[in-house]
Amino acid sequence: MSKTVPLGDIAAFDDEADVIVIGYGIAGACAALEARRSGGDVLVIERASAGGGSSALSSGLFYFGGGTAVQQAAGYDDSAENMYRFMVASMGMEQANHIRRYCDDNVAHFDWMEAQGVPFERSYYPDKAVFILSTEGLMSTGNEKVWPFRDIATPVPRGHQVQMAGESPGAGAMTPLLARCEEEGVRASHDSIATALIVDEAGGAAGVAIRQTGQDRYYRARRGVVIATGGFGVNKEMLARYFPGLPDTAEPLGTPYTDGSGILLGTAAGAATSGMDGMIATASIYPPGQLIKGIIVNTLGQRFVAEDSYHGRTASFIMEQPGQRAFLIVDADIFAYPEITTAHHELIDGFETVEEMEARLELPSGSLARTMASYNRHAAQGRDPLFNKHPDWLKPLDKGPWAAFDISFNRSNYLYITLGGLKITSDAQVLDGKGAVIPGLYAAGACTAHIPRCGKSYASGMSLGPGSYFGRVAGRVAMGNSAPLSGAAGA
Amino acid sequence: MSKTVPLGDIAAFDDEADVIVIGYGIAGACAALEARRSGGDVLVIERASAGGGSSALSSGLFYFGGGTAVQQAAGYDDSAENMYRFMVASMGMEQANHIRRYCDDNVAHFDWMEAQGVPFERSYYPDKAVFILSTEGLMSTGNEKVWPFRDIATPVPRGHQVQMAGESPGAGAMTPLLARCEEEGVRASHDSIATALIVDEAGGAAGVAIRQTGQDRYYRARRGVVIATGGFGVNKEMLARYFPGLPDTAEPLGTPYTDGSGILLGTAAGAATSGMDGMIATASIYPPGQLIKGIIVNTLGQRFVAEDSYHGRTASFIMEQPGQRAFLIVDADIFAYPEITTAHHELIDGFETVEEMEARLELPSGSLARTMASYNRHAAQGRDPLFNKHPDWLKPLDKGPWAAFDISFNRSNYLYITLGGLKITSDAQVLDGKGAVIPGLYAAGACTAHIPRCGKSYASGMSLGPGSYFGRVAGRVAMGNSAPLSGAAGA
């Protein structure tokens, strides 16, 4: 897998195309469509028997903003500038160029997505949720209202859910995108494993070696190769290297093909990677939202995160605590068992006194009592001096009995996505270790370094959103198409 | 070095004390003084022939705020809350409890420091500098005015420089602190290497094994051991492990004893570490401040950081660029060779056109021209859409000829401090890998995990400031002294 094949070694090619795309999830489909519309003969290599990938299994959330039609219909004012400020402040400046480009084109990209037949309902889901089974088109899926980000940019919801009920609305995006590809003559080779990039004498990508029904085949790419595969959530060797503390209880999201193979194809050809130790994991304390009014403490009885953080942000902080352990503490005002409970976490017990709870959780004597006394005193004043939790979620936890949930990273079924991958320019060109562009090699989607570097800064929709956008960029740049990427017509 | 000695193995002790402090820099001196004033017999183990350590070699900057007498005299309003907001937003929430405690006590801690005889002039140095040779007591040493932090907390200067001219005003702090220790009966054993902690059956710290003039000696600690040694800037094995990309041109700050030995003493006894891959490195582009009006680009011709960032923040971003390379580009308005140049960086050349400069720097064709056109257009409007560089430093770079400096991490003499170390509670108790406190073991200063996790969030003074404060905490807690740590009397 981690080799390259010299172009000169290949006597005869089995097929050729202008652009070869590896992977038929959202990044690959968008790349294929744009390369095709730029005049290219396009061939997609897909390991499964049909297109869709992890995108089709996903909850169908796109992180879109800047003032989309859905945001406007829900009464939210957003702008490219406001979206940019939030994204750079929360996700870091490392990829400011990528973020600027994504934000500036975002309304046009949303319109393009709808023009392909991907529907978004003009409606808003106001409660706290990780994903929803209903069809509302807009929900809050990030840290926009979490301090300090709410001081930097006006908080607005940006999670755009494809209009499709059920657990996998991502299929509602992939079905029309794959239909457009097929209608417009994108060719696809299914049940095919890309085993190596074919490289020319200058080190550029010139094709792809694949394995199909037990046979090796060689496909020539006249203009470029786009790697658009998934993350490495099921690759045990890569997980052991980049996440040595990952507990057995954690489970990868996505298809069994999120094995990092596209990343390895790229690195074998000299590609650099970035952010490989980044992960978004989640076992959310919400819904129901009222549990956010509880506090989260570590084994020292100390709080360490604003409880109103996006679930992936909370999880990242839990992963850093002693023993990766944490507890959610609620009082009787918040918790009424069995009507109110969490989907992901074990209820340890109810307790008549804080002292009993402290003993049972094996916290240092007096530590939880001190934390709660301080929290309650400030919450009564509508303040949280430690983490600036939003006043909407502040109330003294003074009504016993109390209950504690074990929300430890190593005690609950956290679901995760890896965030690191190939390093690309904002033109989706793959970079080598010295920072030079590898000729003819492009990448987009989950096999590239995500814009958010870790779960602390992730927002739901940051895979499908940038994956679809930079997939489009890759397809166009590979074909030398420098026309502005905007407009509902898909021009 | 990385072993422990069982208490039961020691037939007879050579000496004993209530509290043994390892390392006589600022954290150790403050720990010793507080333990002594809490009634303890205190013995300090110091490897050199005299106290002072890296603290005495330093530029004598303390990150103090919240409304100190020096800030007030310079006309700056600050508060514990404002300081806290800046610190948590820029340095992360991981150590929010430590930060809260540090900020709440900061004015009292400053007063205490002055009461020990450490002088701070009531004066302000208004220009951009890394350190100063004059005696002004206050200067800006962090990212307070850098976006987004300036939107989150009111920017005020917090770098408090000890009143002592020259390159090592840190001695102006250590001299009086060591004098107070001696006057008040703190005992010291110089030229002594701590080789192992002595641990009791419960795993707690019960003493220190040392090597002195070729002999092994065993010192019993009745109440506790405080590790107060330096970072690991000269430990080649630890550097190779945590900073595999560190170029040969980088040089450690501090004494030759910043070899990580205190960290290894702790980990041998089961202590956990944190943030070991954190480093503040610097080869500042300022002074002179006007160079900040230039732009910094990577080998792709792209900007990647706000040029008005604290020098250590800029350096951290440079370290992440392709090949760790970066260039500072200025125009003729800013640069008048040889009157204006930078202290740390090689001038590559002057260029009549941007195209010539692009070719000489081997940037992709057109990339620098595009970056400069965009920057200049926005700068003329007083804006920086990518990084929100402060308008004070914005001007179009449109007056040729232009000059370029090589500010690559691997081409200049970057000076660095390691930031990771032993994991402590906000009571300066050392934690083990499971998050439990190791009985009798305390730590403070550069051998502990700094509050800032990396150079992006560091501010000058974040070693001496928290080092002195948590040193005091350690000395008191080791003696079981729970009186409030405040007041000029040092009570």
Interface residues (C-beta under 8 A of the other chain):
Chain A: E81 Y84 R85 V88 A89 M93 E94 A96 N97 R100 P148 D151 I152 A272 N298 T299 L300 Q302 R303 F304 V305 A306 F317 E320 Q321 P322 G323 R325 P364 P385 L386 F387 N388 K423 T425 L431 G433 K434 G435 A436 V437
Chain B: E81 Y84 R85 V88 A89 M93 E94 A96 N97 R100 P148 D151 I152 A272 N298 T299 L300 Q302 R303 F304 V305 A306 F317 E320 Q321 P322 G323 R325 P364 P385 L386 F387 N388 T425 L431 G433 K434 G435 A436 V437
